[in-house]
Amino acid sequence: MIWVALGALVFAIIVGLGALTGAPYLPILAAERERVLDELGFAAGQTLLDLGSGDGTMLLAVARRGGVAIGIEINPFWWLVSVLRTRRYRGQIQVYLGSFWDRQWPAADVVYVFLIARFTAKLEQECAVRLKQTTTLASYGFALPQVRAQRQNGALYLYQYPLDGR
């Protein structure tokens, strides 16, 4: 009985880790995921960096379109699920364990994030520093507080980096 309780506690801590550093695990619906990629005009040969890649669902959608997908996930449980789910596409998908706040971001055509509101100001600052080549930031769910979206479609906010005049 103690092992079940201990296991449940460890699992709760692991699952809650994402909520403390960015966002809790909440998968985007399949129709919305495809709409996001369509809105981006995402095409074969492009690269998408998914900050907080969860179970790898967005990574798989990108690979199925012929793109390259890179995910960074802090939660060891979801990272492992993602690695196992994406192994068929290991030539197109890389998944790293760690915090996207601390890890270097590889170059990408698109940076995708499904964050919560309290971290958007920090994300805005990080993007201004890290995104030096032409990159689209696709923020699902929440707008950045100081930068005006280039385009918005429902819950999807699109920004172009580097920012002009900043």
C-alpha angles and dihedrals in degrees: 000000000000090000091055091050092046091048091050091050093050091048092050091051093049094047092045093052093083092054091056096051105032121327139340117253107279117153120219114239116258094244091049092047091055091044090054092052091045092050089051091050085231110189140182113285096030123116127229124193112204112202106207095011097186113187094354097255095135090044090056092049090053093048091049088057090053096257133129116250128197120186132191115196127175097194111086093206095053091040090057092046088051094048091051094045094048100042091105088064098041090135090060103029132061122180121193127196113226146065116306087214090064103032126082112254114231117225113277140168090226133025110200125195136171099193136155124254098255091064100045095092090053090047090051091054093046093050092050089055101037106037105074099146123062105289135159116225111208110195114187117203102002137054123224110256102229105023121074114231115246088217137001128197114176108303093349119099118188124200131180119222140236090047117234114248096004 
